[in-house]
Each structure stands twice: as C-alpha cells, then as structure tokens.
Amino acid sequence: MARRLRLFKEQMTKAGVSPSMWSTRDDHFDLEHLEVKLEELEAELLEINANNEKLQHTYNELLEYKLVLEKVGELFSSAKNKAVAHQKELEFQTTVEGSIDSPLLLEQEETTTKQIKLGFIGGLVHREKSIPFERIIFRAARGNLFLKQGS
C-alpha cells in the first residue's frame, strides 16, 4: 500500500499537482481539486490525440500527392524522351537525299498538323475500385484515353 501511495505521489508530481495538497501525516488528499485536475488533463490528452490523428491524416494525404506528382513526372519525362527520339528519327529520314519515302513523309507531316486538345488527370484510386473507375473513365471519354496505372 505504501508503495502504491509513493507511485501515486510521483505521478501527481509529474502531472503538476504539488505535494502541498496532501498532508504528510495522514496522507489525506484534496479529492475535489484532484478530480478537477484529472479532468483537465484528460481533456488535454483527448485534444492532443485528436490533433495527432488530424496531423497523421494530413501527412498521409500529402505523401499521396507527392507520390502522384512523382509518377506523373516519370510519365511525362518518358513521353518527352520518346517524342524527342521520334522527332530526331523523322528529321534524319527527311535529310536523307534521294530517298523514295521522302515525298510520302512530307505528305504525312502535312496531314498530322491538326490541332489536338489533350487533357490530363492524375490521382489515386484504391486498388479494389480501380476496375470500375477504369470502366467509367473509358465510357466518359468514349474510348479516347490513355490510362496508366502505377504500382
């Protein structure tokens, strides 16, 4: 019993309840004041836990956004590299003199100068919802889409 009382006194001291609240002779405590202090500490602890949960949720969202941006950056950089390589290949083919294909390539380049509007959407979808999402996007875009799912 004496050991429990000593541990209790140590905990109260850590919580900011001064030892002057109890008498050392009969170990009598001011229970009302102690109850109020414990309620304040409980409320503070609940608030800290709620704030921690909000912070963890916000951190996870920001981490997801970071990963989306990294994956999108990889997609665009690889597409840019492929486009540059394709452009160099076309330039090389058009500089070759006496080629039979040269007039055809010029006609093809003239017909592919149509303006095309491209849109881009990036985000996260849960794995179990990815198949229905893919179907919805395919129907909404009438099949005119490029969908890339990362790992």
N, CA, C and O atoms as a GROMACS GRO file, in nm:
protein
  604
    1MET      N    1   0.082  -0.119   0.000
    1MET     CA    2   0.000   0.000   0.000
    1MET      C    3   0.087   0.126   0.000
    1MET      O    4   0.058   0.222  -0.070
    2ALA      N    5   0.192   0.123   0.078
    2ALA     CA    6   0.282   0.238   0.087
    2ALA      C    7   0.352   0.261  -0.047
    2ALA      O    8   0.377   0.375  -0.087
    3ARG      N    9   0.383   0.151  -0.115
    3ARG     CA   10   0.449   0.163  -0.247
    3ARG      C   11   0.354   0.226  -0.348
    3ARG      O   12   0.396   0.311  -0.426
    4ARG      N   13   0.227   0.185  -0.348
    4ARG     CA   14   0.128   0.244  -0.438
    4ARG      C   15   0.111   0.392  -0.412
    4ARG      O   16   0.101   0.472  -0.505
    5LEU      N   17   0.109   0.428  -0.284
    5LEU     CA   18   0.092   0.567  -0.246
    5LEU      C   19   0.212   0.649  -0.294
    5LEU      O   20   0.195   0.761  -0.342
    6ARG      N   21   0.332   0.593  -0.282
    6ARG     CA   22   0.452   0.663  -0.329
    6ARG      C   23   0.448   0.682  -0.481
    6ARG      O   24   0.481   0.789  -0.531
    7LEU      N   25   0.409   0.578  -0.555
    7LEU     CA   26   0.398   0.589  -0.701
    7LEU      C   27   0.292   0.690  -0.741
    7LEU      O   28   0.309   0.766  -0.836
    8PHE      N   29   0.182   0.690  -0.666
    8PHE     CA   30   0.075   0.785  -0.695
    8PHE      C   31   0.125   0.928  -0.674
    8PHE      O   32   0.096   1.016  -0.754
    9LYS      N   33   0.199   0.950  -0.566
    9LYS     CA   34   0.254   1.083  -0.538
    9LYS      C   35   0.350   1.126  -0.649
    9LYS      O   36   0.351   1.242  -0.689
   10GLU      N   37   0.432   1.032  -0.698
   10GLU     CA   38   0.525   1.063  -0.807
   10GLU      C   39   0.450   1.102  -0.934
   10GLU      O   40   0.488   1.197  -1.002
   11GLN      N   41   0.343   1.030  -0.965
   11GLN     CA   42   0.263   1.061  -1.083
   11GLN      C   43   0.197   1.198  -1.070
   11GLN      O   44   0.190   1.274  -1.166
   12MET      N   45   0.148   1.229  -0.951
   12MET     CA   46   0.085   1.358  -0.928
   12MET      C   47   0.186   1.471  -0.940
   12MET      O   48   0.153   1.579  -0.990
   13THR      N   49   0.307   1.448  -0.894
   13THR     CA   50   0.411   1.548  -0.907
   13THR      C   51   0.444   1.572  -1.054
   13THR      O   52   0.462   1.686  -1.095
   14LYS      N   53   0.452   1.465  -1.132
   14LYS     CA   54   0.476   1.478  -1.277
   14LYS      C   55   0.363   1.551  -1.346
   14LYS      O   56   0.385   1.623  -1.443
   15ALA      N   57   0.240   1.532  -1.297
   15ALA     CA   58   0.124   1.596  -1.359
   15ALA      C   59   0.110   1.742  -1.318
   15ALA      O   60   0.025   1.812  -1.371
   16GLY      N   61   0.191   1.787  -1.226
   16GLY     CA   62   0.185   1.927  -1.188
   16GLY      C   63   0.104   1.953  -1.062
   16GLY      O   64   0.080   2.068  -1.028
   17VAL      N   65   0.063   1.850  -0.994
   17VAL     CA   66  -0.010   1.866  -0.869
   17VAL      C   67   0.095   1.869  -0.758
   17VAL      O   68   0.171   1.773  -0.740
   18SER      N   69   0.099   1.978  -0.686
   18SER     CA   70   0.205   1.996  -0.587
   18SER      C   71   0.184   1.906  -0.465
   18SER      O   72   0.070   1.876  -0.429
   19PRO      N   73   0.291   1.866  -0.403
   19PRO     CA   74   0.280   1.782  -0.284
   19PRO      C   75   0.218   1.855  -0.166
   19PRO      O   76   0.183   1.792  -0.066
   20SER      N   77   0.204   1.985  -0.174
   20SER     CA   78   0.146   2.060  -0.063
   20SER      C   79  -0.004   2.034  -0.050
   20SER      O   80  -0.065   2.078   0.047
   21MET      N   81  -0.063   1.964  -0.145
   21MET     CA   82  -0.206   1.938  -0.141
   21MET      C   83  -0.241   1.829  -0.040
   21MET      O   84  -0.355   1.823   0.007
   22TRP      N   85  -0.147   1.747  -0.009
   22TRP     CA   86  -0.178   1.642   0.087
   22TRP      C   87  -0.092   1.658   0.212
   22TRP      O   88   0.020   1.709   0.207
   23SER      N   89  -0.144   1.614   0.319
   23SER     CA   90  -0.065   1.623   0.442
   23SER      C   91   0.023   1.500   0.451
   23SER      O   92  -0.018   1.390   0.412
   24THR      N   93   0.140   1.517   0.500
   24THR     CA   94   0.233   1.404   0.508
   24THR      C   95   0.202   1.315   0.628
   24THR      O   96   0.250   1.203   0.636
   25ARG      N   97   0.122   1.364   0.721
   25ARG     CA   98   0.092   1.283   0.839
   25ARG      C   99  -0.010   1.176   0.811
   25ARG      O  100   0.013   1.059   0.842
   26ASP      N  101  -0.125   1.214   0.752
   26ASP     CA  102  -0.230   1.114   0.737
   26ASP      C  103  -0.261   1.084   0.590
   26ASP      O  104  -0.360   1.016   0.561
   27ASP      N  105  -0.180   1.133   0.499
   27ASP     CA  106  -0.198   1.110   0.355
   27ASP      C  107  -0.340   1.140   0.310
   27ASP      O  108  -0.401   1.063   0.236
   28HIS      N  109  -0.394   1.253   0.354
   28HIS     CA  110  -0.528   1.297   0.316
   28HIS      C  111  -0.515   1.390   0.196
   28HIS      O  112  -0.436   1.484   0.199
   29PHE      N  113  -0.591   1.363   0.092
   29PHE     CA  114  -0.582   1.440  -0.032
   29PHE      C  115  -0.704   1.529  -0.048
   29PHE      O  116  -0.812   1.499   0.004
   30ASP      N  117  -0.687   1.639  -0.119
   30ASP     CA  118  -0.800   1.723  -0.158
   30ASP      C  119  -0.857   1.660  -0.285
   30ASP      O  120  -0.814   1.694  -0.396
   31LEU      N  121  -0.952   1.571  -0.269
   31LEU     CA  122  -1.002   1.492  -0.381
   31LEU      C  123  -1.076   1.576  -0.485
   31LEU      O  124  -1.070   1.545  -0.604
   32GLU      N  125  -1.145   1.678  -0.444
   32GLU     CA  126  -1.216   1.762  -0.541
   32GLU      C  127  -1.118   1.832  -0.635
   32GLU      O  128  -1.138   1.834  -0.756
   33HIS      N  129  -1.014   1.887  -0.577
   33HIS     CA  130  -0.914   1.955  -0.659
   33HIS      C  131  -0.844   1.854  -0.750
   33HIS      O  132  -0.816   1.882  -0.866
   34LEU      N  133  -0.815   1.739  -0.695
   34LEU     CA  134  -0.750   1.634  -0.773
   34LEU      C  135  -0.839   1.588  -0.889
   34LEU      O  136  -0.788   1.564  -0.998
   35GLU      N  137  -0.969   1.575  -0.867
   35GLU     CA  138  -1.062   1.534  -0.971
   35GLU      C  139  -1.070   1.638  -1.082
   35GLU      O  140  -1.074   1.603  -1.200
   36VAL      N  141  -1.072   1.765  -1.044
   36VAL     CA  142  -1.074   1.873  -1.144
   36VAL      C  143  -0.947   1.870  -1.228
   36VAL      O  144  -0.952   1.882  -1.351
   37LYS      N  145  -0.834   1.852  -1.163
   37LYS     CA  146  -0.705   1.848  -1.235
   37LYS      C  147  -0.700   1.728  -1.330
   37LYS      O  148  -0.653   1.740  -1.443
   38LEU      N  149  -0.750   1.613  -1.284
   38LEU     CA  150  -0.751   1.494  -1.370
   38LEU      C  151  -0.843   1.513  -1.490
   38LEU      O  152  -0.812   1.468  -1.600
   39GLU      N  153  -0.956   1.580  -1.470
   39GLU     CA  154  -1.047   1.607  -1.582
   39GLU      C  155  -0.982   1.699  -1.683
   39GLU      O  156  -0.997   1.680  -1.804
   40GLU      N  157  -0.909   1.800  -1.635
   40GLU     CA  158  -0.837   1.891  -1.725
   40GLU      C  159  -0.731   1.815  -1.805
   40GLU      O  160  -0.717   1.834  -1.926
   41LEU      N  161  -0.658   1.729  -1.736
   41LEU     CA  162  -0.555   1.652  -1.805
   41LEU      C  163  -0.615   1.555  -1.906
   41LEU      O  164  -0.559   1.534  -2.014
   42GLU      N  165  -0.730   1.496  -1.871
   42GLU     CA  166  -0.797   1.406  -1.964
   42GLU      C  167  -0.842   1.480  -2.089
   42GLU      O  168  -0.826   1.432  -2.200
   43ALA      N  169  -0.900   1.599  -2.069
   43ALA     CA  170  -0.945   1.680  -2.183
   43ALA      C  171  -0.827   1.719  -2.271
   43ALA      O  172  -0.837   1.717  -2.394
   44GLU      N  173  -0.717   1.755  -2.208
   44GLU     CA  174  -0.597   1.793  -2.284
   44GLU      C  175  -0.542   1.673  -2.362
   44GLU      O  176  -0.501   1.687  -2.476
   45LEU      N  177  -0.543   1.556  -2.299
   45LEU     CA  178  -0.496   1.435  -2.366
   45LEU      C  179  -0.585   1.399  -2.484
   45LEU      O  180  -0.534   1.360  -2.590
   46LEU      N  181  -0.715   1.412  -2.468
   46LEU     CA  182  -0.807   1.384  -2.579
   46LEU      C  183  -0.784   1.481  -2.694
   46LEU      O  184  -0.788   1.441  -2.811
   47GLU      N  185  -0.760   1.607  -2.662
   47GLU     CA  186  -0.733   1.707  -2.766
   47GLU      C  187  -0.601   1.676  -2.839
   47GLU      O  188  -0.592   1.689  -2.961
   48ILE      N  189  -0.501   1.636  -2.763
   48ILE     CA  190  -0.372   1.601  -2.824
   48ILE      C  191  -0.388   1.481  -2.916
   48ILE      O  192  -0.333   1.480  -3.026
   49ASN      N  193  -0.463   1.382  -2.872
   49ASN     CA  194  -0.486   1.264  -2.957
   49ASN      C  195  -0.562   1.300  -3.084
   49ASN      O  196  -0.530   1.250  -3.192
   50ALA      N  197  -0.663   1.388  -3.072
   50ALA     CA  198  -0.739   1.430  -3.191
   50ALA      C  199  -0.649   1.507  -3.288
   50ALA      O  200  -0.656   1.486  -3.409
   51ASN      N  201  -0.565   1.597  -3.235
   51ASN     CA  202  -0.474   1.672  -3.320
   51ASN      C  203  -0.372   1.581  -3.386
   51ASN      O  204  -0.336   1.601  -3.502
   52ASN      N  205  -0.325   1.481  -3.312
   52ASN     CA  206  -0.230   1.386  -3.369
   52ASN      C  207  -0.294   1.309  -3.484
   52ASN      O  208  -0.231   1.286  -3.587
   53GLU      N  209  -0.419   1.270  -3.467
   53GLU     CA  210  -0.490   1.197  -3.572
   53GLU      C  211  -0.508   1.283  -3.697
   53GLU      O  212  -0.490   1.236  -3.809
   54LYS      N  213  -0.543   1.411  -3.676
   54LYS     CA  214  -0.557   1.503  -3.790
   54LYS      C  215  -0.424   1.523  -3.862
   54LYS      O  216  -0.418   1.522  -3.984
   55LEU      N  217  -0.319   1.541  -3.784
   55LEU     CA  218  -0.187   1.558  -3.844
   55LEU      C  219  -0.144   1.435  -3.923
   55LEU      O  220  -0.087   1.448  -4.031
   56GLN      N  221  -0.170   1.318  -3.870
   56GLN     CA  222  -0.134   1.194  -3.940
   56GLN      C  223  -0.212   1.182  -4.070
   56GLN      O  224  -0.157   1.141  -4.173
   57HIS      N  225  -0.341   1.217  -4.067
   57HIS     CA  226  -0.424   1.212  -4.187
   57HIS      C  227  -0.372   1.311  -4.292
   57HIS      O  228  -0.363   1.277  -4.410
   58THR      N  229  -0.339   1.431  -4.249
   58THR     CA  230  -0.286   1.532  -4.341
   58THR      C  231  -0.152   1.488  -4.399
   58THR      O  232  -0.128   1.507  -4.518
   59TYR      N  233  -0.067   1.431  -4.316
   59TYR     CA  234   0.062   1.381  -4.364
   59TYR      C  235   0.043   1.274  -4.470
   59TYR      O  236   0.111   1.275  -4.573
   60ASN      N  237  -0.050   1.181  -4.446
   60ASN     CA  238  -0.075   1.074  -4.543
   60ASN      C  239  -0.127   1.131  -4.676
   60ASN      O  240  -0.088   1.084  -4.782
   61GLU      N  241  -0.215   1.231  -4.669
   61GLU     CA  242  -0.265   1.294  -4.792
   61GLU      C  243  -0.151   1.359  -4.869
   61GLU      O  244  -0.140   1.343  -4.991
   62LEU      N  245  -0.066   1.433  -4.799
   62LEU     CA  246   0.046   1.499  -4.866
   62LEU      C  247   0.144   1.398  -4.925
   62LEU      O  248   0.200   1.421  -5.032
   63LEU      N  249   0.165   1.289  -4.856
   63LEU     CA  250   0.251   1.183  -4.909
   63LEU      C  251   0.191   1.123  -5.036
   63LEU      O  252   0.264   1.095  -5.132
   64GLU      N  253   0.059   1.104  -5.038
   64GLU     CA  254  -0.007   1.053  -5.158
   64GLU      C  255   0.009   1.151  -5.273
   64GLU      O  256   0.039   1.110  -5.385
   65TYR      N  257  -0.009   1.280  -5.247
   65TYR     CA  258   0.007   1.381  -5.351
   65TYR      C  259   0.151   1.382  -5.405
   65TYR      O  260   0.173   1.396  -5.525
   66LYS      N  261   0.246   1.367  -5.316
   66LYS     CA  262   0.386   1.364  -5.358
   66LYS      C  263   0.412   1.246  -5.451
   66LYS      O  264   0.477   1.261  -5.554
   67LEU      N  265   0.360   1.129  -5.414
   67LEU     CA  266   0.379   1.010  -5.498
   67LEU      C  267   0.311   1.026  -5.634
   67LEU      O  268   0.365   0.984  -5.736
   68VAL      N  269   0.192   1.088  -5.635
   68VAL     CA  270   0.123   1.112  -5.762
   68VAL      C  271   0.207   1.203  -5.850
   68VAL      O  272   0.224   1.176  -5.969
   69LEU      N  273   0.261   1.309  -5.793
   69LEU     CA  274   0.343   1.401  -5.872
   69LEU      C  275   0.469   1.334  -5.924
   69LEU      O  276   0.511   1.360  -6.036
   70GLU      N  277   0.530   1.248  -5.843
   70GLU     CA  278   0.649   1.176  -5.889
   70GLU      C  279   0.614   1.084  -6.006
   70GLU      O  280   0.687   1.080  -6.105
   71LYS      N  281   0.504   1.010  -5.995
   71LYS     CA  282   0.464   0.918  -6.103
   71LYS      C  283   0.429   0.995  -6.229
   71LYS      O  284   0.464   0.952  -6.339
   72VAL      N  285   0.359   1.107  -6.215
   72VAL     CA  286   0.323   1.188  -6.331
   72VAL      C  287   0.448   1.245  -6.396
   72VAL      O  288   0.459   1.251  -6.518
   73GLY      N  289   0.543   1.287  -6.313
   73GLY     CA  290   0.670   1.338  -6.367
   73GLY      C  291   0.743   1.231  -6.447
   73GLY      O  292   0.798   1.260  -6.553
   74GLU      N  293   0.743   1.109  -6.396
   74GLU     CA  294   0.806   0.998  -6.468
   74GLU      C  295   0.735   0.974  -6.601
   74GLU      O  296   0.800   0.952  -6.704
   75LEU      N  297   0.602   0.977  -6.599
   75LEU     CA  298   0.525   0.955  -6.721
   75LEU      C  299   0.557   1.060  -6.826
   75LEU      O  300   0.582   1.028  -6.942
   76PHE      N  301   0.557   1.187  -6.784
   76PHE     CA  302   0.582   1.294  -6.881
   76PHE      C  303   0.727   1.295  -6.928
   76PHE      O  304   0.753   1.324  -7.045
   77SER      N  305   0.821   1.265  -6.842
   77SER     CA  306   0.961   1.266  -6.885
   77SER      C  307   0.987   1.152  -6.984
   77SER      O  308   1.060   1.170  -7.081
   78SER      N  309   0.927   1.035  -6.959
   78SER     CA  310   0.946   0.926  -7.055
   78SER      C  311   0.877   0.956  -7.187
   78SER      O  312   0.930   0.924  -7.294
   79ALA      N  313   0.760   1.019  -7.181
   79ALA     CA  314   0.691   1.057  -7.305
   79ALA      C  315   0.770   1.163  -7.381
   79ALA      O  316   0.776   1.159  -7.504
   80LYS      N  317   0.831   1.256  -7.308
   80LYS     CA  318   0.911   1.360  -7.374
   80LYS      C  319   1.033   1.299  -7.441
   80LYS      O  320   1.067   1.335  -7.553
   81ASN      N  321   1.099   1.206  -7.371
   81ASN     CA  322   1.216   1.141  -7.428
   81ASN      C  323   1.181   1.064  -7.555
   81ASN      O  324   1.255   1.066  -7.653
   82LYS      N  325   1.067   0.994  -7.552
   82LYS     CA  326   1.023   0.920  -7.670
   82LYS      C  327   0.990   1.014  -7.785
   82LYS      O  328   1.022   0.986  -7.900
   83ALA      N  329   0.925   1.127  -7.753
   83ALA     CA  330   0.890   1.224  -7.857
   83ALA      C  331   1.014   1.286  -7.919
   83ALA      O  332   1.020   1.305  -8.040
   84VAL      N  333   1.112   1.317  -7.836
   84VAL     CA  334   1.237   1.374  -7.889
   84VAL      C  335   1.308   1.273  -7.978
   84VAL      O  336   1.359   1.309  -8.084
   85ALA      N  337   1.312   1.148  -7.936
   85ALA     CA  338   1.376   1.044  -8.017
   85ALA      C  339   1.302   1.026  -8.150
   85ALA      O  340   1.364   1.009  -8.255
   86HIS      N  341   1.169   1.029  -8.145
   86HIS     CA  342   1.090   1.015  -8.267
   86HIS      C  343   1.112   1.135  -8.360
   86HIS      O  344   1.122   1.119  -8.481
   87GLN      N  345   1.119   1.254  -8.302
   87GLN     CA  346   1.143   1.375  -8.382
   87GLN      C  347   1.279   1.369  -8.450
   87GLN      O  348   1.292   1.406  -8.566
   88LYS      N  349   1.381   1.324  -8.378
   88LYS     CA  350   1.515   1.311  -8.436
   88LYS      C  351   1.515   1.209  -8.549
   88LYS      O  352   1.582   1.228  -8.651
   89GLU      N  353   1.440   1.102  -8.530
   89GLU     CA  354   1.431   0.999  -8.634
   89GLU      C  355   1.364   1.055  -8.760
   89GLU      O  356   1.409   1.029  -8.871
   90LEU      N  357   1.258   1.133  -8.741
   90LEU     CA  358   1.191   1.194  -8.857
   90LEU      C  359   1.282   1.294  -8.927
   90LEU      O  360   1.286   1.299  -9.050
   91GLU      N  361   1.356   1.373  -8.850
   91GLU     CA  362   1.448   1.470  -8.910
   91GLU      C  363   1.558   1.399  -8.988
   91GLU      O  364   1.598   1.445  -9.095
   92PHE      N  365   1.606   1.288  -8.935
   92PHE     CA  366   1.710   1.213  -9.004
   92PHE      C  367   1.657   1.156  -9.135
   92PHE      O  368   1.727   1.156  -9.236
   93GLN      N  369   1.533   1.106  -9.132
   93GLN     CA  370   1.476   1.048  -9.254
   93GLN      C  371   1.450   1.155  -9.360
   93GLN      O  372   1.464   1.127  -9.479
   94THR      N  373   1.412   1.276  -9.318
   94THR     CA  374   1.386   1.381  -9.417
   94THR      C  375   1.513   1.439  -9.474
   94THR      O  376   1.510   1.498  -9.582
   95THR      N  377   1.626   1.425  -9.404
   95THR     CA  378   1.752   1.478  -9.456
   95THR      C  379   1.820   1.383  -9.553
   95THR      O  380   1.913   1.422  -9.625
   96VAL      N  381   1.775   1.259  -9.554
   96VAL     CA  382   1.834   1.164  -9.647
   96VAL      C  383   1.788   1.202  -9.788
   96VAL      O  384   1.669   1.204  -9.818
   97GLU      N  385   1.885   1.230  -9.875
   97GLU     CA  386   1.851   1.272 -10.010
   97GLU      C  387   1.833   1.150 -10.101
   97GLU      O  388   1.899   1.048 -10.085
   98GLY      N  389   1.742   1.164 -10.195
   98GLY     CA  390   1.720   1.059 -10.292
   98GLY      C  391   1.640   0.943 -10.237
   98GLY      O  392   1.633   0.838 -10.302
   99SER      N  393   1.580   0.958 -10.123
   99SER     CA  394   1.502   0.851 -10.066
   99SER      C  395   1.366   0.846 -10.134
   99SER      O  396   1.308   0.949 -10.166
  100ILE      N  397   1.316   0.726 -10.156
  100ILE     CA  398   1.186   0.709 -10.220
  100ILE      C  399   1.075   0.753 -10.126
  100ILE      O  400   0.972   0.801 -10.172
  101ASP      N  401   1.093   0.738  -9.995
  101ASP     CA  402   0.989   0.769  -9.897
  101ASP      C  403   0.978   0.918  -9.866
  101ASP      O  404   0.880   0.956  -9.801
  102SER      N  405   1.069   1.001  -9.906
  102SER     CA  406   1.068   1.142  -9.869
  102SER      C  407   0.939   1.214  -9.906
  102SER      O  408   0.885   1.284  -9.821
  103PRO      N  409   0.886   1.201 -10.027
  103PRO     CA  410   0.761   1.271 -10.057
  103PRO      C  411   0.645   1.221  -9.971
  103PRO      O  412   0.558   1.300  -9.931
  104LEU      N  413   0.642   1.093  -9.942
  104LEU     CA  414   0.534   1.040  -9.860
  104LEU      C  415   0.540   1.095  -9.718
  104LEU      O  416   0.437   1.125  -9.658
  105LEU      N  417   0.659   1.107  -9.664
  105LEU     CA  418   0.674   1.160  -9.529
  105LEU      C  419   0.629   1.305  -9.523
  105LEU      O  420   0.568   1.347  -9.424
  106LEU      N  421   0.658   1.382  -9.627
  106LEU     CA  422   0.615   1.521  -9.628
  106LEU      C  423   0.462   1.529  -9.630
  106LEU      O  424   0.404   1.612  -9.560
  107GLU      N  425   0.398   1.443  -9.709
  107GLU     CA  426   0.252   1.441  -9.711
  107GLU      C  427   0.197   1.400  -9.575
  107GLU      O  428   0.098   1.457  -9.529
  108GLN      N  429   0.260   1.303  -9.512
  108GLN     CA  430   0.214   1.256  -9.381
  108GLN      C  431   0.228   1.366  -9.277
  108GLN      O  432   0.138   1.384  -9.194
  109GLU      N  433   0.338   1.441  -9.281
  109GLU     CA  434   0.358   1.551  -9.186
  109GLU      C  435   0.252   1.659  -9.206
  109GLU      O  436   0.206   1.718  -9.109
  110GLU      N  437   0.215   1.686  -9.330
  110GLU     CA  438   0.114   1.788  -9.358
  110GLU      C  439  -0.022   1.745  -9.305
  110GLU      O  440  -0.098   1.830  -9.259
  111THR      N  441  -0.053   1.617  -9.310
  111THR     CA  442  -0.184   1.572  -9.264
  111THR      C  443  -0.190   1.557  -9.112
  111THR      O  444  -0.299   1.552  -9.056
  112THR      N  445  -0.078   1.549  -9.045
  112THR     CA  446  -0.080   1.531  -8.899
  112THR      C  447  -0.064   1.662  -8.823
  112THR      O  448  -0.036   1.660  -8.703
  113THR      N  449  -0.081   1.775  -8.889
  113THR     CA  450  -0.066   1.902  -8.820
  113THR      C  451  -0.198   1.952  -8.762
  113THR      O  452  -0.210   2.070  -8.730
  114LYS      N  453  -0.297   1.864  -8.750
  114LYS     CA  454  -0.424   1.901  -8.689
  114LYS      C  455  -0.401   1.935  -8.543
  114LYS      O  456  -0.315   1.878  -8.476
  115GLN      N  457  -0.480   2.028  -8.494
  115GLN     CA  458  -0.469   2.063  -8.353
  115GLN      C  459  -0.545   1.961  -8.270
  115GLN      O  460  -0.660   1.929  -8.297
  116ILE      N  461  -0.477   1.912  -8.168
  116ILE     CA  462  -0.536   1.813  -8.079
  116ILE      C  463  -0.532   1.870  -7.939
  116ILE      O  464  -0.429   1.918  -7.892
  117LYS      N  465  -0.646   1.864  -7.871
  117LYS     CA  466  -0.650   1.909  -7.733
  117LYS      C  467  -0.636   1.788  -7.642
  117LYS      O  468  -0.714   1.692  -7.650
  118LEU      N  469  -0.538   1.794  -7.558
  118LEU     CA  470  -0.513   1.685  -7.464
  118LEU      C  471  -0.541   1.734  -7.323
  118LEU      O  472  -0.509   1.848  -7.287
  119GLY      N  473  -0.598   1.648  -7.245
  119GLY     CA  474  -0.620   1.678  -7.105
  119GLY      C  475  -0.543   1.578  -7.020
  119GLY      O  476  -0.500   1.473  -7.068
  120PHE      N  477  -0.528   1.612  -6.897
  120PHE     CA  478  -0.451   1.526  -6.808
  120PHE      C  479  -0.514   1.529  -6.670
  120PHE      O  480  -0.550   1.634  -6.618
  121ILE      N  481  -0.528   1.412  -6.613
  121ILE     CA  482  -0.577   1.399  -6.476
  121ILE      C  483  -0.487   1.298  -6.406
  121ILE      O  484  -0.458   1.192  -6.460
  122GLY      N  485  -0.444   1.332  -6.285
  122GLY     CA  486  -0.362   1.242  -6.206
  122GLY      C  487  -0.424   1.228  -6.068
  122GLY      O  488  -0.483   1.322  -6.016
  123GLY      N  489  -0.411   1.112  -6.011
  123GLY     CA  490  -0.466   1.094  -5.877
  123GLY      C  491  -0.449   0.952  -5.828
  123GLY      O  492  -0.382   0.870  -5.890
  124LEU      N  493  -0.512   0.926  -5.715
  124LEU     CA  494  -0.504   0.794  -5.653
  124LEU      C  495  -0.641   0.730  -5.647
  124LEU      O  496  -0.740   0.796  -5.617
  125VAL      N  497  -0.645   0.602  -5.676
  125VAL     CA  498  -0.767   0.524  -5.667
  125VAL      C  499  -0.732   0.395  -5.593
  125VAL      O  500  -0.629   0.333  -5.621
  126HIS      N  501  -0.817   0.356  -5.499
  126HIS     CA  502  -0.792   0.231  -5.427
  126HIS      C  503  -0.792   0.114  -5.526
  126HIS      O  504  -0.866   0.114  -5.624
  127ARG      N  505  -0.710   0.016  -5.498
  127ARG     CA  506  -0.697  -0.098  -5.589
  127ARG      C  507  -0.830  -0.168  -5.616
  127ARG      O  508  -0.858  -0.205  -5.730
  128GLU      N  509  -0.912  -0.186  -5.512
  128GLU     CA  510  -1.038  -0.256  -5.531
  128GLU      C  511  -1.138  -0.175  -5.614
  128GLU      O  512  -1.236  -0.230  -5.664
  129LYS      N  513  -1.114  -0.045  -5.628
  129LYS     CA  514  -1.204   0.039  -5.706
  129LYS      C  515  -1.146   0.076  -5.843
  129LYS      O  516  -1.207   0.152  -5.917
  130SER      N  517  -1.029   0.022  -5.876
  130SER     CA  518  -0.963   0.064  -5.999
  130SER      C  519  -1.034   0.012  -6.125
  130SER      O  520  -1.039   0.083  -6.225
  131ILE      N  521  -1.088  -0.110  -6.122
  131ILE     CA  522  -1.157  -0.165  -6.240
  131ILE      C  523  -1.285  -0.086  -6.271
  131ILE      O  524  -1.304  -0.045  -6.385
  132PRO      N  525  -1.373  -0.063  -6.172
  132PRO     CA  526  -1.491   0.019  -6.203
  132PRO      C  527  -1.454   0.161  -6.246
  132PRO      O  528  -1.519   0.219  -6.333
  133PHE      N  529  -1.349   0.217  -6.185
  133PHE     CA  530  -1.304   0.350  -6.224
  133PHE      C  531  -1.259   0.352  -6.370
  133PHE      O  532  -1.290   0.444  -6.445
  134GLU      N  533  -1.186   0.249  -6.409
  134GLU     CA  534  -1.137   0.239  -6.546
  134GLU      C  535  -1.254   0.233  -6.645
  134GLU      O  536  -1.250   0.298  -6.750
  135ARG      N  537  -1.357   0.155  -6.612
  135ARG     CA  538  -1.475   0.145  -6.699
  135ARG      C  539  -1.546   0.278  -6.711
  135ARG      O  540  -1.587   0.318  -6.820
  136ILE      N  541  -1.562   0.348  -6.600
  136ILE     CA  542  -1.631   0.478  -6.601
  136ILE      C  543  -1.555   0.578  -6.687
  136ILE      O  544  -1.614   0.648  -6.769
  137ILE      N  545  -1.425   0.585  -6.668
  137ILE     CA  546  -1.344   0.679  -6.746
  137ILE      C  547  -1.347   0.644  -6.894
  137ILE      O  548  -1.354   0.732  -6.978
  138PHE      N  549  -1.342   0.515  -6.926
  138PHE     CA  550  -1.346   0.472  -7.066
  138PHE      C  551  -1.478   0.515  -7.131
  138PHE      O  552  -1.479   0.565  -7.243
  139ARG      N  553  -1.588   0.496  -7.059
  139ARG     CA  554  -1.719   0.535  -7.113
  139ARG      C  555  -1.732   0.686  -7.125
  139ARG      O  556  -1.785   0.737  -7.223
  140ALA      N  557  -1.683   0.758  -7.025
  140ALA     CA  558  -1.694   0.904  -7.027
  140ALA      C  559  -1.611   0.964  -7.139
  140ALA      O  560  -1.651   1.064  -7.200
  141ALA      N  561  -1.496   0.905  -7.168
  141ALA     CA  562  -1.408   0.957  -7.272
  141ALA      C  563  -1.438   0.894  -7.408
  141ALA      O  564  -1.371   0.924  -7.507
  142ARG      N  565  -1.536   0.805  -7.412
  142ARG     CA  566  -1.574   0.733  -7.536
  142ARG      C  567  -1.454   0.662  -7.597
  142ARG      O  568  -1.437   0.657  -7.718
  143GLY      N  569  -1.371   0.608  -7.510
  143GLY     CA  570  -1.257   0.530  -7.555
  143GLY      C  571  -1.136   0.611  -7.593
  143GLY      O  572  -1.032   0.554  -7.627
  144ASN      N  573  -1.145   0.743  -7.589
  144ASN     CA  574  -1.032   0.828  -7.626
  144ASN      C  575  -0.952   0.865  -7.502
  144ASN      O  576  -0.960   0.978  -7.453
  145LEU      N  577  -0.876   0.770  -7.453
  145LEU     CA  578  -0.797   0.797  -7.334
  145LEU      C  579  -0.676   0.709  -7.330
  145LEU      O  580  -0.668   0.605  -7.396
  146PHE      N  581  -0.582   0.753  -7.252
  146PHE     CA  582  -0.464   0.675  -7.221
  146PHE      C  583  -0.460   0.665  -7.070
  146PHE      O  584  -0.445   0.766  -7.001
  147LEU      N  585  -0.473   0.546  -7.020
  147LEU     CA  586  -0.475   0.524  -6.875
  147LEU      C  587  -0.352   0.447  -6.835
  147LEU      O  588  -0.326   0.339  -6.888
  148LYS      N  589  -0.278   0.502  -6.743
  148LYS     CA  590  -0.159   0.434  -6.694
  148LYS      C  591  -0.172   0.419  -6.544
  148LYS      O  592  -0.190   0.517  -6.472
  149GLN      N  593  -0.162   0.296  -6.498
  149GLN     CA  594  -0.170   0.268  -6.355
  149GLN      C  595  -0.031   0.233  -6.306
  149GLN      O  596   0.038   0.148  -6.363
  150GLY      N  597   0.009   0.300  -6.199
  150GLY     CA  598   0.140   0.273  -6.141
  150GLY      C  599   0.130   0.160  -6.041
  150GLY      O  600   0.021   0.112  -6.007
  151SER      N  601   0.243   0.119  -5.996
  151SER     CA  602   0.245   0.010  -5.898
  151SER      C  603   0.255   0.063  -5.758
  151SER      O  604   0.258  -0.014  -5.662
   0.00000   0.00000   0.00000
